[in-house]
């Protein structure tokens, strides 16, 4: 439509009658097409959509040539008058932004500060954090702080409170774990292996073999273990009746796991998996002496020669890397494993 308007302006100033006739023919042709289109849309009960630029052009032409209103086909003359009033109203209306309602939004850097305070101080609540913000010159309502914490909690950005893994990391220096595991011989005789592992170094500090795991047996092994420890220790164990006893006289505090929660004693369970996969599953157990011999040799390898991934490839007893000499392999457990070292 804008191109037709430009052509119309040019034709007004052209002295050639043929061009004027061609332009008038084009107008009539377009008028006929619009009439057919309007009839088709009315039959389908639809309206012709007019863009804002076309509205302004129609209003401008109708203001220059009022007689054009009689020849309108896509809209009524009253519609053009409404468009004109709206254009004049919009022209004389100064743009303004409506005033914001409600409380002002909290800046993002304050929200991030609240999240940092909560994650660094897990036991703080909304009122405690509000007091810390007052010290920094930031005044917020307690409900606002609570809503911000609630939104972060839904997003999973707030750390959980004191978890079992956090407890392990906080006391790993003095934490030990104990458990039993069973080994059956080919003659259908069951042996019970008792062990104690230090969580930080992964060192097996005590291992013993028995066929009758009683409370007295466990008590004797705990006494034997306490004689090697001078400082206070915590011993993680399950809820088996053999372990449900106190050892206050031996400077040891028992920490019982929850019901059906083997992951709470994951270090002991991991050692049981290792000793079965790397040693016991590869032998046919005939008697107690053979089993004890396998356990002694494997525990020696486990403590003094085997690197552990859980402690960044370190060895529980410590090891000094060798840089000179010829590399030789030393078989362990009849060649089931090999220890590599350097000799001069």
N, C-alpha and C positions, 0 to 999 in steps of 0.2 A: 504494500500500500504506500509506503514511503517513496518507492521508486516511481509509482504513478503520480504522486504529488509533485516530485521534481520534474517529471515530463510535462505535467500540466502547467507549471510555472514557466517552463521554457516555451511552450506553445503559445502562451499569452503574448509573448514578445516577438514571435516569428511572423513575418509578413506573408508566408506561403499558405494559401488556402488548402492545398492538398494535405499538408501536415496536420492542419486543424481538422480536416475531415477524417483523416486516419485516427487521430486522437479521440474524436467523438465516437467513431466506430468501435474503438477499443473500450471506451467507457461503457457503451451499450452492451458490448459482448460480456464484459465483466459483470455488469448489472444483471444480465440474464443468468449467468452462472451462479451468482449469489442467490438469486431468487429460487433457482432449482435446489441449491444446497439448503436454503432455509426451509423449503417445503419438505425436503427429505428428513431434515432434523426434527421438524415439527411432527412428522409422521412417527418418528421413533421416540418422541417425547424427550428430546435432548435440546440443550441450549448451545449457542455458538459462543465460544470463549474468545474474548477480546483482550489482548495483552495491553499493559499500561501505555506503551508508546503509541499504539493504534488509537487508544482512547484520546490521548492528547492531540493527535493529528486530526481526528474527526471533530473534536471540539474547536480546534483552530480553524478548520475549513468552514465549519458552520458559523463561526463568528465572523469570518470574512464574507461569506456568501450565505445569508440567511435562507435563501430559497432552496438550498441543498437539503434542508430538513424534510422537504416534501418528498424527496427521492430516496430517503433512507430505507434500506431493506433488512439489514441484519439486526437493527435495534429500532426502538420507537423514538420519536422526538423527545418525549419526556425523559427517556434514559440519558440522552445527550445532555439535557439540562441538568440532570442529577450529576453527571460526570463533571460538568463545568463548575457547578457549585462546590463539589468536593475538591477540584483543583484549586479554586480560589481560596477555599478554607485551608487547604494544606499549605498554600503559599504564604498566607498570613499567620500561620501558627508556628511559633518558635519551637524548635526541638528541645525537649527536656527529658531528663531521666527521672522516673518515679522514685520517691523515697523508699529505701529498703525498710521492711518491717521486721519486727522481732529483734532478737539479740544479734549483735555482730558476730560473724564467724571467727573462730579461733585460728590464728595464723598457723601455718604448717610447722614452722620451727618450734613453736611451743608444744604442739602435739608430739613431735619427735623427741623433745626434751622430756615430756611425761613418759613416753615409752622407754627411754633410756633409764629414767629413775626407777620405773617399775621392774625392769629386767635386772638391774643391778641391786635392787632391794626387794626381793620377792615377797617379804612379809609386810610391806607398806601397803596401806589402803589409800582411798581417794582423799581422805581428810589429811593423812600424813603427807602425801604429795602436795596437797594444797598449801600446807604450812611451809614446805621447802620452796615452793614457787613464790610465796610472799617474801621470803628472805632475798629472792632475786629480783624483787620489784615487779612481779607478775601477779596480778589479782584475778583469780578465777573462782567461780562458785564451785562448791563441792559437787553439785549435780553435774556440772559441765565436765569436771575431771572424771567423774564416774562414767559419763557417757562416752568420753574419749577412750577410756580403758576398755569399756564394753565393746566398742567398735574394733579396737586392736585385738581383743581376745577372739572375736569372731573371725578375724583374718588370720589367726594363728601366729601372731607376732609376739605375744607375751609368753615367756618361758614358764614352764610348770614349776611348782614349788619344789620342796626337797624330795627328789626322786631317789630311787635305789642306786642308780649309777652315780648321782652326786654324793650320796653317802659313801659309796665305795671309794671315790676319788678323794674325799676328805679324810678318810681314815686308812688309806691303803698302806701306810707305813706299818701299822700294827694289826692289819687284818690277815687272818688265816681262814682256810676253809677245810672241812673234813667230810668224809663220806666213806661208805662201803661200796664195793662192787664184787660181783660173784664170778667165779670161774669153775666150770664143771669139767671133770676128767672123763676119760673114755670109760671108766668103770662106774660112772654115775655117782661120783662123789663130789660134793660141792664145797668149795673153799671160799672164804670171805677175806677180801683184801681191804685192810684199813689204811688210810693215808691222810696226811696233813700237808697242805700246800700253802706257801706264802704268796699272797696275791701280787705283791709288787714285783718280786724277782722271779716268780713262777717256780721257785725251788721246792722240791719235795723234801720236807724236813723230817718226816717220819713215815714209815711204811711197815706194816706187819701183817702176817698171814695167820688165820685161825679158821677152825671149823665150827666154833661155838661163839658167835658174837653176842656177848652179854653186856650188861651195864658195868659189871666189875672189870671186864676186859677193857672197855672204853675208858673207864676211870683210871686204870693203870697206865694206859697209853697217854692220857692227858697229863698224869703226874710226871711221866717220863719226859713229855714234851715241855712241861713247865720248868723242869730243872735246867733246860738250856736257855730259857728266856728270863731276863731280869726285869724287863719293863712290862707294863700292862699290855695284854693282848686281847683281841676280839676274835672269837672262833665262830664262823658261820657254819651252820649245820641244818639238816632237815628236821622234821618232827618225828623221827623214828624214836621209839621208846628207849633205845640205847643211849641217845644223846640228851634226853630231857632230864638233865640234872645240872645243878649249879656247881661252879668251881671257884668260889670266892677266895678260898684259902690258897689257891695256886696262882692268884693274880691274873685270872682268865675270866672273861665275860662271854657267855654264850649268846649268839644271835640266831634265833630260829627263823627259818624262812616261812613264808605264808603257805597255806594249803594248796597243793597242786600248782606250785610255782617253781619248777626246776630252773628257770632262768635266773632266779635270785642266787643260786649257787652255781653260776655258769662256769666259773674257773675250775671247780672240781669236776663238773660234768665234761668240760673240755679235756681235762687230763685223762679221764676214763676213756673218752673216745680215742685219744692218741695212743694210750697204752694197748688198747684192744687192736686198733688198726695197724700199728707199727710193730707190735710184738706178739701178743697172745693169739691173734687170729691166724698167725702163720706157723703155729706149732700145735702138735697133738699132745695134750697134757696127759701124762700117765700117772704121776704121783706128786706129792707135796714138795719133795726135794727138787724136782725138775722145775716146778712152778716158782719156787723161791729163788732158784738160780737164775731163771729168766728175768724175774722182777729185779733182782739185785743188779744184774748187768745192764738192764734197760734204765733203771733209775740213775745209775752212774753215768750212762750216756746222756740221759735227759738233763742232768744237773750240770755236767762239766764239759760237754762237747756239742750238744745239739743247740743250734741257734733257734730262737723263738720269735715268731712274727709279732706276737702281742707286745713284746718289749723292744721292738725295732731291731730285730736280728741280733740281739745280745744273748749271752749265755748266763744262766743264773749264778754260777760260781765265778763268773768273770773270765776273761780270756784276752791275752795280749796278742795282737796280730803279728805274724811272722813275715818278714820281707826277704830274708836270705835263706838259702839252702834248697835242697831238692825236695819236691813235693812227693810224699808217699801216702798211701792209703792204708788205714788200719781197720780190719774188719770188725764189726760189732754184731753180736748175736749170730755167729756162724755165717757171716757175710750178708745178713739181712740188711744191714746198714754199713756205711763206711765213714770213718773219720779221717779227714785229710789234714796233714801237718807237714812241716818242713824239718828236715834233718840235715846236719852239716855233712 
